[in-house]
């Protein structure tokens, strides 16, 4: 099981180990008629390295006495509590110690006493920066010397610890870690998902505690947490992690009930609960909850397949929500939890060819200023959009769509926001990443597969660890089955491991579907960009880079064993710069013909040097004319470029739909054709055998 802090109750903490703005000392002019002494006491402190000591000498002391003052930010809100420790080894009965004075409130104590923790509730009208005083006064005057000490001044939101993530009937008990004594306990009310437990005024916040969490019967112990530090007003979430519940939905996107054309407006959520041996867990209670929308059932018994279902129905609210499922275990089943992101769209996205760009978040179009987005073929393409106003309705990890001239060209998620203030000016920015970024949001603790096809493994992983990416076209890899283990990897890292094992590649499409194939051949596009052209000219700030050392002209390629070898040479390059050799290894190639073709394909990638073009060009072509991996024609006398190049990245600025920035590679179409030829040959050979 695990605990995570949702909200801190600590407003301020003064450890009293340094003066750090407290006055006096050194400012006795505030008390001109007294001769009090202030020291940092290092032998009598309650905790830490020191405490404040205030000594009133016998020569003279008026009713004002000794006092320390500091302006502190005491926060705001009802129920705030101020705690302070104090002691006096020789305070006379007529001495008055006010360990704290705030506004017109104070704590008053007299007489000899050891370290004592006292608290007061701060008035609602005392907020923000106020002067806090620590005062030791005596009546009558000149009645001898006396000493007092204060330590550990703290202000917190209240004296309660709130535990979220429980269900009606569950009991939570809080134990002091220092002596294993129970501080207090509480039971979650039916229909609620949290319980607030009074820690009491005498607890020395911050304090190390642990929880005992019980089942809905109130006495079956299901979890003892690790020790953690708490303060009054803290909110913590408890959730089981020893067993996961698999959550699936028949629709990832539904529409708010006010949408006239958007359907569906509900989705069936299915929770699957399995024993450790992966057999179905029948007659287990699953507790469902959601942040937005309503659920048809919140407590459901699993059937013979270990499944429990509920229906999420939209309301007037929209945005990303999380449906959670939890079971409390028992009879050999560990407590478990599962979560699935659901998206409630504002309305159906309406493409408009008259608009250069349309920026949609969860089905709602937002006005925007400048910004840019990019499409890439190896890492998530990023997004930055300036908003014209601060709109709090844009939720975390919400789905984003960008249309260019009426056609969708980018899809992803909101990954962050930025608010920048400069003088009286404030700007708001939304940041995002394309759909492939979702694959990094789930971790695979441990999964092993033996003699399984890549398609089986990928389908199983995307089902067990739902992240918003759905199964698309999983190619039939027939070369061999895989025996593979994933240990504490993200879903993205696991997919990359499969790709490395097979030599295949993958992509996440605009509709969030996942494809896996030998390759995604780059189609020759009709797009052509020519220096000086009227329609699609190459603009300023373009570059052509060549790196000859990173482009070998002789490839030594070895297949599955030492007998399958091939050498391919670019004689033109050798005659120009001499030999630049490089080894290559393709473990899946078992025949000589395949090695020959693959070796030629590798060489074709490097002919002419490793060339990269950064081209900024006017683009009047319809959206979809080209994509990542497409081949486009580029001609520029200034850059000494004339040929067909593969698109590695393209980026658009939201200020103008008719300009684009390309990052192109020198990989030739002939190399891809050879690669495709080898893949077809390998598949045919495997099928025939």
C-alpha positions, 0 to 999 in steps of 0.5 A, spaced: 500 500 500 502 507 499 500 514 501 501 520 498 500 527 500 495 531 497 495 537 501 500 540 506 497 543 512 503 547 514 502 554 514 509 556 517 514 553 522 519 557 526 524 552 529 527 558 534 534 556 532 536 562 529 534 569 531 532 570 523 528 577 524 526 576 531 527 582 535 530 584 540 536 582 541 540 588 539 534 592 539 533 594 546 531 601 544 524 598 543 524 597 551 529 603 553 527 602 561 529 594 561 535 590 561 533 584 559 537 578 556 536 574 550 540 568 548 540 562 543 540 556 549 543 550 546 542 546 552 535 546 554 531 546 547 525 542 546 528 539 540 533 541 534 539 545 536 537 551 540 531 555 543 529 562 545 531 564 552 529 570 555 532 572 562 529 578 566 534 581 571 533 583 578 535 590 577 529 592 574 523 590 569 517 593 568 510 590 566 512 590 559 517 585 561 521 581 555 519 581 548 521 578 542 517 580 535 517 578 528 512 579 522 510 573 520 505 570 514 499 567 518 495 565 512 488 565 512 482 561 513 478 558 518 480 553 523 487 555 523 491 553 529 498 556 532 502 551 537 508 553 541 512 550 546 514 553 552 518 552 559 520 556 565 524 553 571 523 559 576 517 563 574 514 566 580 507 565 581 506 573 580 510 572 573 505 572 567 508 568 560 505 569 554 508 565 549 505 568 543 501 574 542 497 575 535 492 580 534 488 581 540 489 573 542 494 570 546 496 564 550 497 565 558 501 561 563 504 562 570 508 558 575 514 554 574 513 549 568 517 544 564 516 544 556 508 545 555 505 545 548 499 549 548 495 552 542 490 557 540 485 558 534 487 564 530 481 569 529 478 569 521 480 576 521 487 575 522 490 574 516 497 575 512 503 578 515 502 580 522 506 581 528 507 575 532 510 577 539 513 572 545 512 576 551 514 574 559 512 580 564 511 580 571 507 584 576 509 587 581 516 591 579 523 589 581 521 582 584 527 578 582 530 575 576 526 569 572 527 565 566 523 563 560 524 559 554 520 558 547 521 553 542 517 550 536 512 555 533 508 552 528 501 555 525 497 549 521 490 549 517 487 545 523 488 539 528 485 534 523 489 529 518 484 527 512 485 521 509 482 520 502 481 514 498 477 510 503 470 507 502 464 507 507 465 503 513 473 503 513 476 505 519 483 508 519 487 509 526 493 513 527 499 511 531 505 515 534 511 512 531 515 514 537 511 509 542 506 506 537 501 509 541 494 510 538 493 518 537 486 517 534 481 513 529 475 515 525 471 511 520 469 513 513 461 515 513 457 511 508 457 514 501 464 518 502 471 517 500 475 520 506 475 521 513 478 527 517 481 525 524 482 529 530 490 529 532 488 533 538 492 540 540 497 536 544 501 533 538 508 536 537 507 537 529 510 536 525 510 528 527 512 521 525 506 517 525 503 511 521 496 508 519 492 502 520 487 501 515 481 496 516 476 493 511 469 496 511 467 491 517 471 496 521 476 490 524 479 486 519 486 489 518 488 490 511 494 495 511 499 498 516 503 504 512 510 506 513 512 512 518 511 519 515 511 526 517 504 529 518 502 536 520 495 538 522 491 540 516 494 535 512 490 531 506 493 524 504 491 519 499 491 512 501 491 507 495 492 499 495 498 498 490 499 490 491 494 488 486 492 492 480 485 492 477 485 492 469 480 497 467 477 498 460 472 502 457 467 501 451 469 509 449 474 513 451 471 519 449 464 521 451 460 528 450 457 532 455 449 532 456 448 539 453 452 537 447 446 537 441 450 532 436 455 529 440 454 521 442 455 517 446 454 521 452 455 515 456 461 509 457 461 502 460 467 501 465 469 494 466 474 492 472 477 485 472 480 483 478 484 477 478 488 472 483 496 472 483 495 466 478 491 470 474 484 466 475 478 470 476 476 473 483 469 472 483 464 475 488 469 481 490 466 488 491 469 493 487 468 500 489 468 505 483 469 513 483 469 519 478 471 526 479 466 528 473 460 525 471 456 520 475 456 512 475 450 508 475 453 503 480 459 505 485 459 498 489 459 492 484 460 484 485 465 481 480 462 475 476 465 469 475 470 472 470 472 477 475 469 483 472 464 488 475 461 494 470 459 501 471 456 506 467 459 513 466 454 518 464 456 525 463 453 531 466 454 539 464 461 539 466 467 537 461 474 535 461 479 529 463 476 525 468 479 519 472 474 513 473 478 509 479 476 502 481 478 499 488 477 492 492 480 491 499 482 484 498 481 478 502 481 470 501 487 470 498 486 476 494 491 482 495 487 489 495 488 492 489 486 499 485 485 501 477 485 507 474 482 509 467 482 516 464 476 518 460 474 524 456 468 528 456 468 533 450 464 539 450 462 538 443 463 535 436 469 538 433 467 542 427 473 543 422 472 549 418 477 550 412 476 558 412 480 558 418 487 557 418 488 554 425 483 551 430 485 549 437 481 544 440 481 542 447 476 536 450 472 538 444 472 546 445 475 551 441 479 556 444 482 563 441 489 563 441 495 567 439 502 565 437 504 558 438 507 552 434 507 545 433 511 539 430 510 532 428 516 527 428 518 520 427 522 518 433 520 522 439 513 526 441 512 532 437 511 538 442 506 544 442 506 551 445 500 555 444 499 562 447 492 563 450 488 570 449 486 569 456 487 565 462 482 559 462 481 555 467 477 550 464 483 547 460 484 540 464 491 537 466 492 531 460 486 534 456 486 531 449 488 536 444 486 537 436 489 542 431 486 543 424 489 546 419 485 549 413 479 544 415 484 538 416 486 535 423 494 535 422 496 534 430 493 531 436 496 530 443 495 532 450 496 538 455 502 537 459 503 543 462 501 551 463 505 557 463 503 564 466 508 569 465 507 576 468 512 582 466 509 589 470 502 589 468 502 584 463 500 577 464 501 572 458 498 564 458 501 559 455 499 551 454 504 546 453 503 539 450 506 533 446 503 528 441 499 522 442 505 518 443 507 521 450 501 517 453 506 511 452 510 514 458 505 515 463 504 508 465 510 503 468 510 496 467 513 493 474 514 486 472 511 482 466 514 476 462 512 473 456 515 466 453 514 464 446 509 469 444 508 473 438 510 481 438 502 482 436 500 478 442 505 482 447 503 489 445 496 487 445 497 485 452 501 490 455 496 496 452 490 492 455 493 491 462 496 498 462 491 503 459 494 510 457 489 512 452 493 509 446 488 503 443 491 497 439 491 499 432 494 495 426 499 490 429 503 487 423 504 479 423 511 478 425 513 471 423 520 471 423 520 468 430 516 468 437 519 472 443 521 470 450 522 477 453 521 480 460 520 487 462 522 490 469 520 497 471 520 500 464 515 505 462 510 502 456 514 506 451 520 503 454 517 496 453 515 498 446 522 500 444 525 494 447 520 490 442 522 494 436 529 493 438 528 485 438 524 485 432 527 490 428 520 493 426 518 500 428 511 503 431 507 509 431 501 512 434 496 515 429 492 522 430 486 517 433 490 515 438 491 508 435 498 504 435 501 501 429 506 496 429 510 494 422 516 492 419 516 499 416 511 505 414 514 506 407 515 514 406 510 515 400 513 520 394 509 526 395 507 531 390 510 537 394 515 541 391 519 547 394 523 551 389 528 557 391 524 563 387 518 559 386 511 563 386 507 558 389 512 554 394 518 558 395 524 556 400 524 562 405 530 565 409 533 562 415 534 555 411 540 551 412 544 545 409 548 541 413 553 535 411 557 530 416 562 526 412 565 522 417 558 520 420 557 517 413 561 510 412 562 508 404 563 501 406 558 497 410 560 490 413 554 486 415 553 480 418 547 476 419 544 470 424 551 466 424 558 467 421 557 464 415 551 470 412 556 476 411 556 481 406 560 487 404 557 493 400 561 499 398 560 506 395 566 506 390 565 514 388 565 516 395 571 511 396 575 515 390 573 521 393 575 521 401 578 514 402 575 508 406 570 510 411 568 503 414 562 501 419 560 494 421 552 492 422 549 486 425 542 484 423 540 478 428 534 476 424 537 475 417 538 467 416 539 467 409 545 470 404 540 473 399 537 477 405 544 479 408 545 482 401 539 486 400 540 489 407 547 491 406 545 495 400 539 498 404 544 500 409 549 503 404 544 507 401 542 511 407 549 514 407 551 515 400 552 522 399 554 523 406 550 524 412 545 530 410 540 534 414 536 540 411 533 545 415 528 548 410 523 554 411 518 554 406 511 557 403 506 551 403 500 552 399 499 544 399 492 542 402 493 539 409 495 531 408 499 532 402 505 530 406 507 527 413 513 524 417 517 519 412 514 522 406 519 524 400 518 531 398 522 535 392 527 541 394 531 545 390 535 551 392 541 553 388 544 557 394 544 551 399 546 547 393 540 542 394 537 539 389 533 532 390 528 528 394 528 528 401 525 524 407 521 528 412 524 527 419 520 533 422 515 538 420 513 544 424 508 550 423 507 557 427 500 558 429 501 565 426 501 563 419 498 556 416 502 557 409 509 557 412 512 550 414 519 549 417 522 542 415 527 537 418 529 533 412 534 527 412 538 524 406 536 517 406 534 515 399 528 512 397 532 507 394 534 505 401 527 504 403 525 500 397 531 495 398 529 495 406 521 493 404 524 488 399 528 484 404 522 485 409 517 482 404 522 476 402 523 475 410 516 474 411 515 470 404 520 465 407 517 464 414 511 463 411 513 458 406 517 454 412 
